[in-house]
Amino acid sequence: MARNNKLLLMKKGDASGQPLAGALEYGELAINYHTSSKKVYFKDSGDNVRELIDSVQVQTKADTAQSNAIADATALAIALG
């Protein structure tokens, strides 16, 4: 017999960011749908609240890291002559 399970999410619509670890159960998901937050959070087994980010945020972080690495390499090359 098939079981119907319902997935419930904690949800917020304000800009305050991630929930506190005490507000989440292990593996529970919390979503903040505010324009400035837009993240999904979960609590891991170490009582840490972690966040899932979307592909746009991943690309932005990758672009920033690449720009920083290029700037650091340029500065090092100038310093070494």
SULQUIPE-V713785 format. One record per pair of residues at least 6 apart in sequence whose ideal C-beta (glycine too) atoms are under 7 Angstrom apart, sorted by the first residue. I is the first residue (numbers start at 1). J is the second residue. D is the distance in Angstrom with one decimal. If there is no record, write none. Layout:
# SULQUIPE-V713785
i=I j=J d=D
i=I j=J d=D
This chain:
# SULQUIPE-V713785
i=9 j=29 d=5.2
i=9 j=30 d=6.6
i=9 j=31 d=5.2
i=10 j=19 d=6.5
i=10 j=24 d=6.8
i=10 j=28 d=6.6
i=10 j=30 d=3.9
i=11 j=31 d=5.1
i=11 j=33 d=6.6
i=12 j=32 d=4.6
i=13 j=33 d=5.7
i=13 j=34 d=5.5
i=14 j=34 d=5.6
i=15 j=34 d=5.0
i=15 j=36 d=4.8
i=15 j=37 d=6.0
i=17 j=37 d=6.0
i=18 j=41 d=5.0
i=18 j=49 d=5.2
i=18 j=51 d=6.3
i=19 j=30 d=4.8
i=19 j=41 d=6.0
i=19 j=49 d=6.4
i=21 j=43 d=5.6
i=21 j=47 d=5.0
i=21 j=48 d=6.9
i=21 j=49 d=5.2
i=24 j=30 d=6.0
i=24 j=43 d=4.0
i=24 j=49 d=6.6
i=25 j=43 d=6.9
i=26 j=43 d=5.6
i=26 j=45 d=6.2
i=27 j=42 d=6.4
i=28 j=42 d=6.7
i=28 j=43 d=6.5
i=29 j=40 d=5.9
i=29 j=42 d=5.4
i=30 j=41 d=4.5
i=31 j=40 d=5.0
i=32 j=38 d=6.9
i=32 j=39 d=5.7
i=39 j=51 d=4.8
i=39 j=52 d=6.8
i=39 j=53 d=6.3
i=40 j=51 d=7.0
i=40 j=52 d=4.4
i=41 j=49 d=5.4
i=41 j=50 d=6.7
i=41 j=51 d=5.2
i=42 j=50 d=5.7
i=43 j=49 d=5.6
i=44 j=50 d=5.6
